Amino acid sequence: MHDGGVNLRAAFLPPAPVRDELAALVRAQEPAPEAAGSGRRGLFGRRTAEPPTAPTASTATSSGNQPLLRVLDPERVLVPVTDFGHLASGDARRVVDAVTAACAELPPGPTVRISGGAALVDPDDRSVWAELAASDEDVSAMRAVAQTIVSAVQPLGLFCDRRQFKPRFPIATITDATTVEHLEQVLAALAAYTSDPWTVGEVAVVQRGSGVWRTVPIGGCPDDR
């Protein structure tokens, strides 16, 4: 931790094998390089590059061969809970202590799966999302954890957004080359995917740009990853 402080957020972190499987699923839908340049118009109005008549070393790494979807780095594949913002080192420790004490009083977290997906869920959204396959009761339990965390840090002078938690998380970003057909193909693959069970046993305190900074158990529930 640097003296300049840290920019922290709270999140539920899906198991590493699930994140790896989802990244592989998205990459598996990418067309072969020789088929990628279709000349079709992307979702945001830009036309993808026409395929070259004969691939050469100079065209193999051209912008026309950019991925149709950009897979997120592993530290960004998480279920958002809330943002704490930029904190001084001492304040960051106090936030973690408050979150730890509050989460210890909660019942153990639910067990869910990941199945299905969505994209462009908000007007400014450019993400592809994986969805939680969970009962209303389990989603409510996760939302209760999020609300408990927000309440726990209020006495420290932090008033965080209670509405960030949604039962989904981003796995890829739409690019200028993304076509409707490719996006539909990826969403169909996500619809056919179901992960192994995931017991939501902890909250990750994530430092932006650096990954997990601390982990906080929920109700003494053991880590299943």
N, C-alpha and C positions, 0 to 999 in steps of 0.2 A: 504494500500500500504506500502511495506517495504522499508527501506532506501537502501537496496541492489539493488533496481530497479525491473523492471518487464519485462517479455518476452511477447511481444504483437503481435497480428496479427489482421487483419481486415477480416470480414466475413459477409455474409448475413445469418441470423439465421432463419430457417424455424419455423413456429408457433409450440408451445409446443404440441398441440393436434396432429399435423401431425407427429412430432417426436415420440410421444407415439404410434400412429397407426402403424408406420413403424416398431418400435421395436416389437410390438405385432404380426405383420404380420410375421416377421422373426422367432420369437419364436414359432409361431403356426405351422411352417413347421417341427419343430424338431420331430423325431420319439419318440415313447414311450421308456422309458429306457430299457425295455426288448427286444426292437427291434433294439436298436441303434448299438450294436456290430455286424456288418455284416460280418467282415472278408474281406471286399472289400478294394482294394487299393485306398488311397486318391489321391487327385489331385497332390500332390507333392511327390508321390512315396512311402509313408509310408502306411503300411497295418493297417486298423482299427482293434481293438481287436475283437477276436471271442467272441460270447455271451457265458456267463457261463452256464453250464448245469442246475444249480439251483441258482438263485440269493440269496446272503446272505448279512448280514450287512457289511461284510468286502469287498465285491465286489461292493456294491451299489454306492460307491464314488470313484471307481477306475478310473485311467486315461482313461480306455476304454470307459467310459461314458462321456467324455468331449463333449461339444456341437459341432455339425457339423459346426455351424457358431457362432462366438462370437459377440454379439450385442455391439455396441459402447456405451460408457457412453454419456449421453445427451449433455454434453458440447463439445463433439467432433463431434456431428452431425450438420454440418454447411457447407455452400457453401464458400470455400476459396476465398478471394479477394487478399490479399498479406500479407507477413510477414514484421513486423517492426524490429524484433529481440529483443535483450536484451537492455533495455533503462534505464538510470537513471531516478529517479522520476521526476525531472524537465523537462527532455527531453520528457518523456511520456506525461506530461501535454501539452507541446507545440505541440506534434503530434496530440493529440486529438483536441486542439484548431484549428490547421490548417485543419484537416479533417472536423471539424464542419463548419468552414467558407466556405470551398469549396463545401460541400454537400448542404449547404443552397442556393447556386446559381443554383442548378440543378432543372430540372422539377421533379414533383412527380414520384416516382418509378412505374414500371409496375405491373399489376396483373397477376399472373401465377398460375399454378397448378403443382402438383407433380404426375407423372404417368410414369410407366415403370422403367426399371432398367438395369444395366450392371454389369459386373465383369471382373477382370483381364484385364483392359483396356490398361495397359502398361506392358512392360516386367517384371518389378519388382513389379507389383501391386498385393496385396493380399486382396483387398477390394471388397465388394459388394456395389454398388452405386444405389441411387435413382435418377431419371432424372427429370428435369424440363420439363413440357409440356407447351411450350411457343412459340410464333411466333418469326421469325427472328428479327423483330423489337423490341420485348420485350427483347430478349437475348442481342441485341445490346445496349439497354438502360442500362441493368445491367453491360455490359462490359464498357460502358462509365463511370459509377459510379466508377468502379474499376480503370480505367485509370486516372480519376480525382483525386482519393485518392493518387495514386502513384505520380502524378505530384505535388500535394499539399505539400508533405513532402520533395520533393527534395531540396527546399531552406533551409531546416534544416540539410542538409548533408546526408539524407537517400536516397539511390538509390535502390528501391525495384523492385521486379519482376512484370512486367506488365502482365505476361502470366498465372498466377495462376488460374484466374477465368475460370471455365468451367460450363456449364449448368447441373451440377450434384453434388451430395455430398455423402460421404461415410456413410453407416449405419451399416455395419458389417464387420468382418474380417474373412477370410478363415483360418481354422485351419488344422492341420495335418490329422484330421479325415474327412474333407470335401470330399465328393464324387461328381463325375460329375452329378449323378442322383439327388442328393440333391440340388446342385447348380441350376440345370435346373428347379427343382420344385419351388425354391425360386424366380427365375427370372420370371417364369410363374405367380406366385402370384403377383409380382410387376407389370407385364404387365396388370393384371386385376384390379389393384388398381388405383383410381384417387382421389386426395385429394380435399377438399374444396378450393375455391380460396384463394390465398395468395397475398396481396398487399405488395410489397417489399418497405416498408416505412422507413426503417432505416438500418444503418450499425452497426454491433456489433464490438466493440473493445474487443477482447478476450485475457485474460491472460492465458497462457498455464498452464494447471494443476489446474486452479481455476475457469474457466468459464468466463462469461461476466463481463468485467471491466467497460465499459462505452457503451452507445448507442448514436448514432448520427442520427438525422432525415435527410431524403433525401427530399430536396425541401419543407420543412414544412409539409410533408405528415404525417397524423396522424398514430400512431401505431395501427395496426388492431388486435393485439394479446391480 
